[in-house]
Amino acid sequence: MSVDVQEIGGRAQARKATFEQLRSQIGRVIVGQTELVDRLLAALLCNGHVLIEGVPGLAKTLAITTLAKVLRTSFQRIQFTPDLLPADLVGTLVYSPATGEFNVKKGPVFHQIILADEINRAPAKVQSALLEAMQERQVTIGESTFRLEEPFMVLATQNPIEQEGTYPLPEAQTDRFLLKVKMSYPTMEEEHRILKRMARSTPDLEADPVLEPSDIFSLRELADEIYMDEKIEEYILHLVQATRSPRQYGLDLEGMIQYGASPRATIALCMAAKAQALLQGRGFVTPQDVKSVGMDVLRHRVIVSYEAEAEEKTSEDIVRNIFDTVKVP
């Protein structure tokens, strides 16, 4: 099957203005954080979910609510707290004395864009209640199963585990996030702009809608068509394989990795690289696209051993080492 890369590239270039418009509208509210914005857009193109980690005050919540504003989709913020129950998330059955029957009361998860704010402040039982919705795009209440309206996207924020009053997310849950993005402090210049924009009692934070749901679906179809050469596919396979068998690639990581990345990581890396190429207005994937999204795809999928923790080695250190060592096509 022949692929017309030039034709795909032309369509990708034509949609580049759409992404610039999205970035511009988000930039009316969010100062800097260009990488975060691109990762949110990439996840939207991949029909995936994003976990954002950072200390309080870095505008994690504001970035997500702003993304929801530029999309003509329904939006719901859910504040995760230690006393939250699974029924508070997905809904429950309510008895009606008038009819003598149980009626379904749907929870806040029945929206298209979900902000799970401070997800690691709720116990594991509540965190796990998101699993079916995130993976299966459906929710079961009683004996009834309900499909969630597309596009459906969970954007979760969390404080670092070292912060007081938090619960680490189970590995099974974090693996269902396409990307895990870490937010860093702004530069001094960016923080000066934040000060001028936000240091008032009622900041003017308005962003106009840019995309309809139908636009999102068509952009996803285009992202699927982005060409990936077989050598790039092999590069992705080698990167993931190196997290499982580092010795094959000459990596001195013996005993450092408890669990390597699963095939879900391979799929995520492929899809995210295609989305990154589309965001740049290209119809084909380069090794740099893979490297750009690689850390955010793999950092939460490589589980380090106790030995690595004792030597203060993080999953990011290991992933960085793998990208520096595996041969680029």
C-alpha positions as CSV (number, residue, x, y, z in Angstrom):
1,M,0.0,0.0,0.0
2,S,1.6,3.3,-1.2
3,V,1.4,6.3,1.0
4,D,1.4,9.8,-0.4
5,V,3.6,11.5,2.2
6,Q,3.5,14.8,0.3
7,E,-0.3,14.9,0.2
8,I,-0.5,14.1,3.9
9,G,2.1,16.8,4.6
10,G,0.1,19.3,2.7
11,R,-3.0,18.6,4.8
12,A,-0.9,18.7,8.0
13,Q,0.6,22.1,6.9
14,A,-2.9,23.4,6.2
15,R,-4.0,22.5,9.8
16,K,-1.0,24.1,11.4
17,A,-2.8,27.4,11.6
18,T,-5.5,25.7,13.7
19,F,-2.9,24.7,16.3
20,E,-1.3,28.2,16.3
21,Q,-4.8,29.6,17.0
22,L,-5.2,27.1,19.9
23,R,-1.8,28.1,21.3
24,S,-2.6,31.8,20.9
25,Q,-5.9,31.5,22.8
26,I,-4.4,29.4,25.6
27,G,-1.5,31.9,25.7
28,R,-4.0,34.7,26.5
29,V,-4.4,33.0,29.9
30,I,-1.3,30.8,30.5
31,V,2.2,32.4,30.4
32,G,4.9,30.1,29.0
33,Q,4.5,26.4,29.6
34,T,4.6,25.8,25.8
35,E,5.7,22.2,26.3
36,L,2.7,21.5,28.5
37,V,0.3,23.0,26.0
38,D,1.7,20.9,23.2
39,R,1.4,17.8,25.3
40,L,-2.2,18.5,26.0
41,L,-2.9,19.0,22.3
42,A,-1.0,15.9,21.4
43,A,-3.1,13.8,23.9
44,L,-6.2,15.4,22.4
45,L,-5.1,14.2,19.0
46,C,-4.3,10.7,20.3
47,N,-7.6,10.3,22.2
48,G,-5.5,9.8,25.4
49,H,-5.4,11.1,29.0
50,V,-2.8,13.2,30.7
51,L,-1.4,13.3,34.2
52,I,0.2,16.6,35.2
53,E,2.5,16.7,38.2
54,G,3.9,19.8,39.9
55,V,4.0,21.7,43.2
56,P,1.0,23.8,44.1
57,G,0.7,27.2,42.3
58,L,2.1,26.4,38.9
59,A,-1.3,26.8,37.1
60,K,-1.9,23.1,36.5
61,T,-5.7,23.5,37.0
62,L,-5.8,26.8,35.1
63,A,-4.1,25.2,32.1
64,I,-6.6,22.4,31.9
65,T,-9.7,24.7,32.4
66,T,-8.3,27.0,29.7
67,L,-7.9,24.0,27.3
68,A,-11.6,23.2,28.0
69,K,-12.6,26.7,27.1
70,V,-11.0,26.6,23.7
71,L,-12.9,23.4,22.9
72,R,-16.7,23.4,22.4
73,T,-17.1,20.4,24.7
74,S,-18.7,19.8,28.1
75,F,-16.4,20.2,31.0
76,Q,-16.4,19.1,34.6
77,R,-13.9,19.7,37.4
78,I,-13.8,17.1,40.1
79,Q,-11.9,18.0,43.3
80,F,-10.4,14.8,44.7
81,T,-10.4,14.7,48.5
82,P,-9.7,12.0,51.1
83,D,-13.4,11.6,51.8
84,L,-14.5,11.2,48.1
85,L,-16.4,8.0,47.3
86,P,-16.5,6.1,44.0
87,A,-20.3,6.9,43.7
88,D,-19.4,10.6,43.9
89,L,-17.5,10.1,40.7
90,V,-19.4,7.8,38.5
91,G,-22.9,8.1,40.0
92,T,-25.3,5.7,41.8
93,L,-28.8,4.3,42.1
94,V,-31.3,6.4,43.9
95,Y,-34.5,5.0,45.3
96,S,-37.7,6.8,44.3
97,P,-40.5,6.3,46.9
98,A,-43.1,7.5,44.4
99,T,-42.4,4.7,41.9
100,G,-40.8,2.2,44.1
101,E,-37.9,1.9,41.7
102,F,-34.3,2.7,41.6
103,N,-33.3,5.5,39.2
104,V,-29.8,6.1,37.9
105,K,-28.2,9.3,38.9
106,K,-25.2,9.9,36.8
107,G,-22.0,11.4,38.3
108,P,-19.7,14.2,37.1
109,V,-17.6,11.8,35.0
110,F,-20.4,12.0,32.3
111,H,-18.8,15.0,30.6
112,Q,-16.3,15.2,27.7
113,I,-13.4,16.9,29.4
114,I,-12.8,15.8,33.0
115,L,-10.4,17.6,35.3
116,A,-9.4,15.3,38.1
117,D,-7.9,17.9,40.4
118,E,-5.3,16.7,42.9
119,I,-6.1,13.0,42.0
120,N,-3.5,11.7,44.5
121,R,-5.4,13.3,47.4
122,A,-8.1,10.6,47.2
123,P,-7.7,7.0,48.3
124,A,-6.9,4.2,45.8
125,K,-10.6,3.0,45.7
126,V,-11.7,6.4,44.2
127,Q,-8.7,6.6,41.9
128,S,-9.5,3.1,40.6
129,A,-13.1,4.2,39.9
130,L,-11.7,6.1,36.9
131,L,-10.1,3.0,35.4
132,E,-13.2,1.7,33.5
133,A,-14.1,5.2,32.3
134,M,-10.5,5.9,31.1
135,Q,-9.9,2.6,29.4
136,E,-13.3,1.4,28.3
137,R,-15.0,4.8,27.7
138,Q,-17.9,3.5,29.7
139,V,-19.4,3.4,33.2
140,T,-21.3,0.7,34.9
141,I,-24.0,1.7,37.5
142,G,-25.9,-1.1,39.0
143,E,-26.7,-3.5,36.2
144,S,-26.6,-0.8,33.5
145,T,-23.6,0.2,31.4
146,F,-23.4,3.7,29.8
147,R,-21.2,4.8,27.0
148,L,-19.4,8.1,27.6
149,E,-19.7,10.8,25.1
150,E,-16.8,11.3,22.7
151,P,-14.4,13.1,22.7
152,F,-13.7,11.9,26.3
153,M,-10.5,13.0,28.0
154,V,-9.3,12.8,31.6
155,L,-6.8,15.5,32.6
156,A,-5.5,14.8,36.1
157,T,-3.3,16.9,38.3
158,Q,-1.2,15.7,41.3
159,N,1.2,17.1,43.8
160,P,4.5,15.3,44.1
161,I,4.3,12.3,46.4
162,E,6.6,14.0,48.9
163,Q,3.9,16.5,49.7
164,E,1.9,15.8,52.8
165,G,-1.5,14.2,52.7
166,T,-1.2,12.5,49.3
167,Y,-1.6,8.9,48.1
168,P,0.7,7.4,45.4
169,L,-1.3,6.4,42.3
170,P,-1.3,2.6,41.6
171,E,0.9,1.7,38.7
172,A,-2.1,0.2,36.9
173,Q,-3.8,3.6,36.9
174,T,-0.8,5.7,35.9
175,D,-0.2,3.3,32.9
176,R,-3.5,4.3,31.5
177,F,-2.4,7.9,31.1
178,L,-0.9,8.4,27.7
179,L,1.5,11.1,29.1
180,K,2.8,12.2,32.4
181,V,4.0,15.8,32.2
182,K,6.0,17.4,34.9
183,M,5.6,21.2,35.3
184,S,8.6,23.3,36.2
185,Y,8.8,26.8,37.7
186,P,8.6,29.7,35.2
187,T,11.6,31.7,34.2
188,M,12.0,35.1,35.9
189,E,10.8,36.9,32.7
190,E,7.7,34.6,32.6
191,E,7.0,35.2,36.2
192,H,7.2,38.9,35.7
193,R,4.5,38.6,33.0
194,I,2.4,36.4,35.3
195,L,2.7,39.1,38.0
196,K,1.5,41.8,35.7
197,R,-1.4,39.7,34.4
198,M,-2.5,38.1,37.6
199,A,-1.7,40.5,40.5
200,R,-5.2,42.0,40.6
201,S,-8.5,41.1,42.3
202,T,-10.2,40.1,39.1
203,P,-7.7,39.0,36.4
204,D,-9.0,39.1,32.8
205,L,-8.6,35.4,31.8
206,E,-10.7,34.9,28.7
207,A,-10.1,32.4,25.9
208,D,-12.4,31.9,22.9
209,P,-13.5,28.5,21.6
210,V,-11.6,27.3,18.6
211,L,-12.5,23.7,17.9
212,E,-15.8,21.8,17.6
213,P,-16.0,18.1,18.4
214,S,-16.2,17.3,14.7
215,D,-12.9,19.2,14.2
216,I,-11.3,17.1,16.9
217,F,-12.4,13.9,15.2
218,S,-11.1,15.0,11.8
219,L,-7.8,16.0,13.3
220,R,-7.5,12.6,15.0
221,E,-8.1,10.9,11.6
222,L,-5.3,13.0,10.1
223,A,-2.9,12.2,13.0
224,D,-3.5,8.5,12.3
225,E,-2.5,9.0,8.7
226,I,0.9,10.7,9.5
227,Y,3.6,8.5,7.9
228,M,6.0,6.6,10.1
229,D,8.9,4.9,8.4
230,E,9.7,1.3,9.4
231,K,13.1,2.5,10.8
232,I,11.3,4.9,13.2
233,E,9.0,2.0,14.2
234,E,12.1,-0.2,14.9
235,Y,13.6,2.7,16.9
236,I,10.5,2.9,19.1
237,L,10.6,-0.9,19.6
238,H,14.3,-0.8,20.6
239,L,13.6,2.0,23.1
240,V,10.9,0.1,24.8
241,Q,12.9,-3.2,24.7
242,A,15.8,-1.4,26.3
243,T,13.6,-0.7,29.4
244,R,13.1,-4.5,29.7
245,S,16.5,-5.8,28.7
246,P,19.0,-3.0,29.1
247,R,22.0,-5.3,29.0
248,Q,21.3,-6.0,25.3
249,Y,22.0,-2.4,24.5
250,G,25.1,-2.0,26.6
251,L,23.3,-0.2,29.4
252,D,24.8,-0.5,32.9
253,L,21.4,-0.6,34.6
254,E,21.6,-4.1,36.1
255,G,19.2,-4.3,39.0
256,M,17.9,-0.8,38.5
257,I,14.7,-1.6,36.7
258,Q,12.0,-3.6,38.5
259,Y,9.5,-3.5,35.6
260,G,10.0,-2.2,32.1
261,A,7.5,-0.5,29.8
262,S,4.6,-2.6,28.4
263,P,3.3,-2.8,24.8
264,R,0.9,0.0,25.8
265,A,4.0,2.2,26.0
266,T,5.0,1.2,22.4
267,I,1.6,2.2,21.1
268,A,1.6,5.4,23.1
269,L,5.1,6.4,21.9
270,C,4.0,5.8,18.2
271,M,0.8,7.7,18.5
272,A,2.3,10.6,20.5
273,A,5.2,10.9,18.0
274,K,2.6,11.2,15.1
275,A,0.7,13.8,17.0
276,Q,3.9,15.8,17.6
277,A,4.7,15.7,13.9
278,L,1.2,17.0,13.1
279,L,1.5,19.8,15.6
280,Q,4.6,20.8,13.7
281,G,2.7,20.8,10.4
282,R,4.6,17.7,9.0
283,G,3.2,14.6,7.4
284,F,5.9,12.3,8.6
285,V,7.6,11.4,11.9
286,T,11.2,12.1,12.6
287,P,13.4,10.6,15.4
288,Q,13.3,14.0,17.1
289,D,9.5,13.7,17.4
290,V,10.0,10.4,19.3
291,K,12.6,12.0,21.5
292,S,10.4,15.0,22.2
293,V,7.5,13.0,23.6
294,G,9.6,10.0,24.9
295,M,10.2,11.2,28.4
296,D,6.5,12.0,29.0
297,V,5.4,8.6,27.6
298,L,7.9,6.5,29.5
299,R,8.6,8.2,32.8
300,H,5.6,6.7,34.6
301,R,5.9,3.3,32.9
302,V,9.4,2.4,34.0
303,I,9.3,1.2,37.6
304,V,12.7,1.5,39.4
305,S,13.9,-1.1,41.9
306,Y,14.8,-0.5,45.6
307,E,18.4,-0.6,44.6
308,A,17.9,2.3,42.2
309,E,16.0,4.3,44.9
310,A,18.9,3.6,47.3
311,E,21.3,5.2,44.7
312,E,18.8,8.0,44.2
313,K,18.2,7.0,40.6
314,T,14.8,8.0,39.2
315,S,12.9,6.6,36.2
316,E,13.7,9.8,34.4
317,D,17.4,9.2,34.9
318,I,17.0,5.7,33.4
319,V,14.8,6.8,30.5
320,R,17.3,9.6,29.7
321,N,20.1,7.1,29.7
322,I,18.2,4.8,27.3
323,F,17.6,7.7,24.9
324,D,21.3,8.7,25.0
325,T,22.4,5.1,24.3
326,V,19.9,3.5,21.8
327,K,21.1,4.2,18.3
328,V,19.0,6.8,16.3
329,P,18.1,5.8,12.8
